[in-house]
Amino acid sequence: MSIKKQFIKTKPVCKVTFSIEAKDAKFAAVVGDFNNWNPEEGELSKLKNGTFKGLFEVPKDSTYEYKYLVDGSYINDPEADSYVYNEFAGSENSVVTV
């Protein structure tokens, strides 16, 4: 799993690439504050090596809670910038700061 950030000088956004290794999975998405926790908006593409990957533009100067959704299971990112407890989920969520 990893996060890559590319700040755009001409726009108030950051391009964030999310990736998760899930060779046996059929579906993976990143869901979070930046896409209303909607798996359809956060669907990741599966690469030949079994990694799921997606690029998203998010407004910068903010923090966003997120998780990966892999075949129906929510997974935190071990490479997240930080973690925060979420009462609605009853668990910690990953946090990305841009």
N, C-alpha and C positions, 0 to 999 in steps of 0.2 A: 504494500500500500504506500502511496505517496501523494504528496501535494506539490505542485509546482506553481509559482506565481509569476506573472509577467505584468508589470505595471505599464499602462499606456500613458505616455506624456500628453497626448492631445485629447484624451477623454478622461472623465472622472471614474474610470472603471479599472478593474484588474482582471486579467484573464487567468483563471484558475483551472489547472488540469488536475483532475482527480483520477486515480487509478487504484485498482485492487486486483490481486491475483486470485482467481477463482476458476481453476482449470475445469472442474467438473460441473460448474454452474451453468444453468440455461439462461438466467436473467440477472442483471445487476444494475443498480441505479444509485445515485447519490441524492439523498433527500435532505432538505434543510430549510432554514429561514429564507434563503435566497430564492427558493422555488416553491414556496408554500407546502413543503413536505409532499410534493406530488411526484410519484415515481415516473409518470409519463414525461414530465418535464426534465427529469434527471437521469433518463435512461443512458446507460453507458454502452459503448460498442465493444464487442469481444474481438480481441486480436488473436492471431494464429498461435501465439505462445500461451494463451489461456488467461491473459490479463484483460480486464475490462477497463476502458479508458474513455474520458469525456472532457471536453473543454467548455467552460462556462464563463461568461462575463458577469461580474458582480460589482455593484457600486463600491468604490474604495472608501477608506476611512471608517470602516465598520468591522464588527465581529459577527460571525454567523455560526449558529449551532447546526450540526449536520450528523448524519450517519449514512453508512452504506446499507443498501437493502439487497441481499443476495438470496435469490430463490425463497423469498418470504421471511428471511431472518435478518434482523437489524444487527449491524456490526460497527463498533467504534473503530476509528483509525488510530493505530498506535503512533503515527507520525503527526497527529494533530498538534496545533499550536498550544492548545490547552484543553481542559475538560470542565464541564459545568453540570451540576445536578439539575435535572429537569423533573419537576413534580408531576407533570402530565404523563411523562413516560415512566416515571418511577425509577429512573436510572440516570447515569451520566451520558451526556452527549459530547461528541467531539466538537471542537471550536476551531475555526479558521479566522485569522485576523488579516484584513487587507487594508 
